[in-house]
Amino acid sequence: MVDYPSTLPDRVVFGTSVTVEDLNTGERSSHELVGPYESDIKRGLVSVTSPLGRALIGRKEGEQVKVEAPGGIREMEILEIGIGGQGVKKTPA
């Protein structure tokens, strides 16, 4: 069970949703930061202990992060931080 923030935080924390843009491809996607047992990548639920989750935690909108993924290092920019629990979706570039 995820305890969502009651007010919009200025940094990425557990329970927030995050929209990022892959700086190499221009692809935008939204993810919700959850615990390891709630994670479901197909639904956009990313564990805070995953490489992406660890890269995003504590960061602010506009910051760029590097994520070590199976296909290599991906560079992303944080576009928006929101309160989780409202569903996540892929957004067009």
N, C-alpha and C positions, 0 to 999 in steps of 0.2 A: 504494500500500500504506500502510495507516494503522498507526502505532506507538501502540498503546493504552497508557494509563497503567497501571502495575502496582499502584498503590494509589489509593484513591479521593481525588481532589483536593478541596480545599475551595472551589475556584473553577472556573469553566468554562474548559477548555483544549482544545486540539486533541485529538481522540480520545475526548472524553467524550460521554455522552448527557445530554440535558437535557429535563425535562418542564416545560412552561410552560402558563400559563392566560391566555387573552386576556381582559383585564379588561372589555372592552366586551360580549363575547358569552358569557363563561363557558366557552368551548370549551377543552379541554385537549388538548395534543398533545405527542408526544415527537420529538426530533430528535437526530441524531448529527452532531457537528462533524467534517468531513473536509476534505481538500484539494479544490481546484476540479475536478480531473479525476475524483475519485471521487463527486462530488455527484450525487444523484438524488432530487429532491424527492418523487417518488411513493413511494420507499422510506424517506423520512424522513432522507436523507443530505444535510445542508446544508453548503455550502462556508463555510469560515471567512472568505472574502472577500466573501460575500453580505451584504446589509443585515442580515439576521437574525443571521448568524454574527458580524459585527462588533459588533452590539449586545450579544451574549451573552458574548463572550470577556472573561475577567477578572472576571466578576460572580459573586456568591455566591447561595446559596439564600435566598429571601425578598426579594431585590432586584427592583425594577421597572425595566423597560427600555422605551424607545420605539423602534419600528421603522418606518422609512418604507417602506411597501409601495405597490404600484401603486394600490390602492384608498384610500390615505390613511395617516395615521399610526395604528399599532396599539400599544396599551399592553399589556404582558405582565408577569406575575410569574413568576419562576423558582421552581418548586415543588420540584424535585429534580434533583440532579446524580448521574450514575452513570458507570460505565466503559462505553465504547462497545464495539461488536463483538458485542453480545448480542441484536441485533435491536431495532427500535423499532416502536412501534405507537401508534395513537390511543387515548387513554384517555377514558372517559366523564366528563362533568362532575359 
